[in-house]
Amino acid sequence: MDIKTFVLEILELIKKEKFIILLSAVVVTILTVAIHFVAVFDYGKNNNEVLENISAQLDMYIEQENLGAFANSYLLETLVTEPEVVEEISTSTNVDIMSVLNRFSENNEPIYSTEDPINIERNTSSNIMSLTVNVGSDEENLKVADAYYNWFDKADSPFFQDKDVFLINEPELINDSLNSNQSNSISIKTTIIWVILGLIFGIVIGLMVAVLKVIFSDIIKYSFTYGWNSNDIYIKEKQSTPVTKIAHSILSSQADSLAILTEKTLSSELINEISKFNSKNFVIYNDIANISIDSNIEEFIFIVERNKTTKKWYIKQRNDLKLYPNSRVKIVEIEK
C-alpha cells in the first residue's frame, strides 16, 4: 500500500469513527484533569497548605564588618532552618516546625524555593532581608516569626560575630493576595496544559482503539487491514460508481486469460455488465482451489467488497496464489 492510500484510509476511518475518538478524548481529558487536581489537593494537604492561612513576615538589614551589606540570603536561610535553631524556635513557640519542613523537603529543594515554609528573600535594591513564615495557622505563623525576631535580636550565633543585625519591623501578618492571584493564574495555566495533553492523548488512544477495532475485525473494512504486493494493481471504486465503470475496472487488462475471484456472489447487475465484455476470456471463481490445474491464468482479479469480504477468505486466496508466481494480480475494492 502506498502512503497516499494509507493516509486517505486513515482520514476516512477518523471520519467514520469520530464518535469513539471524541468520546475517548473527552474521557481521557476528564481523567487527566481529575488526576491533576487530586495530586494538587493531596500535595497541598500533605504540606498543610490551607488557603485561609496568612504568612507572617519580618524585615531586617544585616551589615557585615568591613564588607558592607550582607547579601547571601541562601546562607541565612540555611542558618535559620538548621535543626538546632528550629528546635529552639519550636520549643519557645510550641509549634512543630521540623515536621512541616521535612514534608516540604520531600518534593522540593527548600533553599531554592520561594514557597518553602520558612523562606528568606533579599531585596536586590536595598539588600533588606525578608523572612516569611508559613508553618501553620495565622497565630502559629506570627508566634514563630516573633520567636525569630527575638532570636535575631539576641544574635547569639557565631554566625553574627562579624555582623550587625538591624530589625526593621516587628513581625506582622501579610495579605499575600498578589501571590494568591499569581498562584491562581499559574494554576489555570497548568490546568489548560493538562486539558490540552488530555485531549491529545485521548485522541491518540481513541484512534488506536478505532484502528485496532477494524484490524481485529473478521470483515475487511479498510484497505490497510489486508495486504497486497507493491506490484499489484489496486483500484478502489465506490458503491455509487456506475456498474458499467466497475465492470470496466475489473476487465480492463492486456491479459487474455482472466480469473475473477470473489467470496460473495456478485450482484446480477454487475454480472450482466461484465458479461457484455465478450472479447475477454474470463471465469468467475469463489476459490483458487476450484481452478483447473491445466488452466493458464495470466491475471487474477480479486473483488474485495468492504464490510462483506472476509479476511480469512482473502488470506487463503493469497496463499494459494503462490502456485501462480508468473500471474499478475489486480485488486478491485468496492466500498460499501
C-alpha positions in Angstrom: 0.0 0.0 0.0 1.3 3.4 -0.9 1.5 6.3 1.6 -1.2 8.3 -0.1 -3.7 5.5 0.1 -2.9 4.8 3.7 -3.4 8.4 4.7 -6.7 8.7 2.9 -7.9 5.5 4.5 -6.9 6.8 8.0 -8.7 10.0 7.3 -11.8 8.1 6.3 -11.5 6.0 9.4 -11.3 9.1 11.6 -14.4 10.5 9.8 -16.4 7.3 10.4 -15.2 6.5 13.9 -15.3 10.1 15.1 -17.7 9.2 17.9 -15.2 6.8 19.5 -12.3 9.2 19.1 -14.2 12.1 20.6 -15.6 10.0 23.4 -12.0 8.8 24.2 -10.7 12.4 24.1 -13.4 13.6 26.5 -13.0 10.7 28.9 -9.2 10.8 28.9 -9.2 14.6 29.4 -11.6 14.4 32.3 -9.5 11.6 33.9 -6.3 13.6 33.3 -7.6 16.8 34.8 -9.1 14.9 37.7 -5.8 13.1 38.5 -4.1 16.5 38.3 -6.5 18.1 40.8 -6.3 15.1 43.1 -2.5 15.3 43.0 -2.5 19.0 43.7 -5.0 18.5 46.5 -3.0 15.8 48.2 0.2 17.8 47.9 -1.4 20.8 49.5 -2.9 18.6 52.2 0.3 16.9 53.0 2.1 20.2 53.3 -0.6 21.9 55.4 -1.3 24.3 52.6 -4.5 25.8 54.0 -5.8 28.7 51.8 -7.1 30.6 54.8 -3.6 30.8 56.5 -1.7 34.0 56.1 2.1 34.1 56.3 3.9 36.2 58.9 6.9 38.3 57.8 9.7 40.4 59.4 12.3 42.5 57.6 15.9 43.1 58.6 19.2 44.6 57.3 22.5 42.9 58.1 25.8 44.7 58.0 29.0 42.7 57.7 32.2 44.1 59.2 34.5 45.7 56.6 32.3 44.3 53.8 29.1 46.3 53.9 25.6 44.8 53.4 25.3 41.1 53.8 23.6 39.8 50.7 23.6 36.0 50.9 20.0 35.1 51.6 20.6 31.4 50.9 23.2 31.2 53.6 21.0 33.0 56.1 18.0 30.7 55.2 20.2 27.7 55.7 21.2 29.0 59.2 17.6 29.7 60.4 16.5 26.2 59.3 19.3 24.3 60.9 17.9 21.6 63.3 19.2 23.2 66.5 17.8 26.6 65.5 14.4 25.1 64.5 14.3 23.1 67.8 14.9 26.3 69.8 12.2 28.2 68.0 9.8 25.2 68.2 10.4 24.9 72.0 9.7 28.6 72.6 6.5 28.6 70.5 5.3 25.0 71.0 4.9 24.7 67.2 6.1 21.6 65.4 8.2 23.3 62.6 10.5 20.4 61.7 7.8 18.1 60.5 6.4 20.8 58.2 9.9 21.4 56.8 10.5 17.7 56.3 7.2 17.2 54.5 8.0 20.1 52.2 11.6 18.9 51.5 10.3 15.5 50.3 9.3 17.0 47.0 11.2 20.3 46.9 14.6 21.9 47.4 13.7 24.3 50.3 16.7 26.6 49.9 15.9 27.1 46.2 12.2 27.5 46.5 10.3 30.7 47.3 7.3 28.8 48.6 9.0 26.9 51.5 7.5 27.2 55.0 10.4 29.3 56.2 11.8 31.5 53.4 14.3 34.4 53.2 14.4 36.6 50.2 16.7 39.6 49.6 15.6 42.9 48.0 18.3 43.3 45.4 18.0 47.1 45.5 18.1 47.7 49.3 19.6 44.4 50.5 16.8 44.1 53.0 16.2 40.5 54.0 12.5 39.4 54.4 11.9 36.3 56.5 8.5 34.7 55.7 6.9 32.1 57.9 4.1 29.8 56.8 4.1 26.7 59.0 0.5 26.5 60.2 -2.3 28.8 61.3 -2.1 32.6 61.3 -1.5 32.6 65.0 1.3 29.9 64.8 2.9 31.8 61.9 3.0 35.0 63.9 4.3 33.2 67.0 7.2 31.6 65.1 8.0 35.0 63.4 8.1 36.6 66.8 10.4 33.9 68.1 12.8 34.5 65.1 12.6 38.3 65.8 13.9 37.7 69.3 16.5 35.2 68.0 17.9 37.7 65.5 17.7 40.5 68.2 19.9 38.4 70.5 22.2 37.3 67.6 24.0 34.8 69.9 25.1 32.5 67.0 28.8 32.6 66.0 27.5 33.4 62.5 26.8 37.0 63.8 30.2 37.6 65.3 31.3 39.9 62.5 27.8 41.1 61.6 25.3 43.7 62.9 21.6 42.9 62.6 19.1 45.8 62.2 15.5 44.7 62.7 13.4 47.0 60.5 9.9 46.0 61.8 8.2 43.7 64.2 6.6 40.5 62.7 3.2 41.0 61.1 0.8 39.0 59.0 0.9 39.8 55.3 -2.0 39.8 52.9 -0.5 37.9 50.1 -3.3 38.5 47.7 -0.9 39.3 44.8 0.8 35.9 45.3 -2.5 34.2 45.5 -3.6 35.8 42.2 -0.3 34.7 40.6 -0.8 31.2 42.0 -4.3 31.1 40.7 -3.0 32.2 37.3 -0.4 29.5 37.3 -3.0 27.0 38.4 -5.2 28.0 35.5 -2.4 27.8 33.0 -1.4 24.4 34.4 -4.9 23.2 34.1 -5.1 24.3 30.5 -1.9 22.5 29.7 -3.3 19.3 31.3 -6.5 19.7 29.3 -4.6 20.0 26.1 -2.4 17.0 27.0 -5.6 15.0 27.9 -7.2 15.9 24.5 -4.0 14.9 22.6 -3.6 11.6 24.4 -7.4 11.0 24.3 -7.5 11.4 20.5 -4.4 9.2 20.1 -6.0 6.5 22.3 -9.3 6.8 20.5 -7.6 6.5 17.1 -5.7 3.4 18.3 -8.9 1.8 19.5 -10.6 2.6 16.2 -7.7 1.1 14.3 -7.5 -2.0 16.4 -11.2 -2.4 16.1 -11.0 -2.7 12.3 -7.8 -4.6 12.3 -9.1 -7.4 14.5 -12.5 -7.5 12.7 -13.1 -10.6 10.6 -14.5 -8.5 7.8 -12.5 -6.2 5.6 -13.4 -2.7 6.3 -10.4 -0.6 5.2 -7.6 -1.1 2.7 -4.9 -1.1 5.4 -6.4 -4.2 7.1 -5.4 -6.6 4.4 -2.2 -6.8 2.4 -1.1 -6.7 -1.2 2.2 -6.5 -3.0 3.7 -3.3 -4.4 3.5 -4.6 -7.9 -0.2 -5.5 -7.6 -2.8 -3.2 -9.4 -5.1 -1.6 -6.9 -8.4 0.1 -7.9 -10.9 1.5 -5.5 -14.5 2.0 -6.5 -17.4 3.5 -4.5 -20.7 1.7 -4.4 -22.2 4.8 -6.0 -19.9 4.3 -9.0 -21.9 3.2 -12.1 -21.9 -0.5 -12.6 -20.5 -0.1 -16.1 -17.4 1.7 -14.7 -16.9 -1.1 -12.1 -17.1 -3.7 -14.8 -14.7 -1.8 -16.9 -12.2 -1.6 -14.0 -12.5 -5.3 -13.4 -11.9 -6.4 -17.0 -9.6 -3.7 -18.3 -6.4 -5.7 -18.9 -3.9 -6.6 -21.5 -4.0 -10.3 -20.4 -6.0 -12.8 -22.5 -6.9 -15.2 -19.7 -8.5 -13.8 -16.5 -9.8 -15.3 -13.3 -12.2 -13.2 -11.2 -12.1 -14.2 -7.5 -15.0 -13.2 -5.3 -16.1 -14.6 -2.0 -19.7 -13.5 -2.2 -21.9 -13.7 -5.3 -21.7 -10.6 -7.3 -24.9 -8.7 -8.0 -26.8 -9.7 -11.1 -26.4 -6.2 -12.5 -22.6 -6.3 -12.2 -22.5 -9.8 -13.7 -24.6 -8.6 -16.7 -22.3 -5.7 -17.3 -19.2 -8.0 -17.0 -20.8 -10.4 -19.5 -21.0 -7.7 -22.1 -17.2 -7.9 -22.5 -17.3 -10.7 -25.0 -13.7 -10.1 -26.1 -12.4 -11.1 -22.7 -11.7 -14.7 -21.7 -12.6 -14.8 -18.0 -14.2 -17.1 -15.4 -15.6 -16.1 -12.0 -14.3 -18.3 -9.2 -15.0 -18.5 -5.5 -11.8 -20.2 -4.6 -8.5 -20.6 -6.4 -8.6 -24.3 -5.4 -11.5 -24.7 -7.9 -9.4 -23.6 -10.9 -8.3 -26.5 -13.1 -4.6 -27.3 -12.9 -4.4 -27.1 -16.7 -5.7 -23.5 -16.8 -3.3 -20.8 -17.8 -4.3 -17.8 -15.8 -2.4 -14.6 -16.8 -4.2 -12.3 -14.4 -6.1 -12.8 -11.1 -8.7 -10.2 -10.2 -9.7 -10.0 -6.6 -13.1 -8.5 -5.9 -13.0 -7.1 -2.4 -16.3 -5.8 -1.1 -15.9 -3.7 2.1 -18.0 -4.9 5.1 -18.6 -8.1 3.2 -15.5 -9.9 2.1 -13.8 -11.8 5.0 -10.0 -11.6 5.8 -9.9 -15.4 6.1 -11.0 -15.9 2.5 -8.7 -13.2 1.2 -5.7 -14.7 3.1 -6.4 -18.2 1.8 -6.6 -16.9 -1.8 -3.3 -15.0 -1.4 -1.6 -18.2 -0.1 -3.0 -20.3 -2.9 -1.8 -17.6 -5.4 1.8 -18.8 -4.8 1.0 -21.6 -7.2 0.9 -19.0 -10.0 4.1 -16.9 -9.5 4.0 -15.5 -13.0 0.4 -14.3 -13.0 -0.4 -10.6 -12.5 -2.8 -9.6 -9.7 -5.4 -6.8 -9.7 -7.5 -5.9 -6.6 -10.7 -4.1 -7.2 -12.1 -2.9 -3.9 -15.7 -1.8 -3.8 -16.6 0.4 -0.9 -20.0 -0.5 0.6 
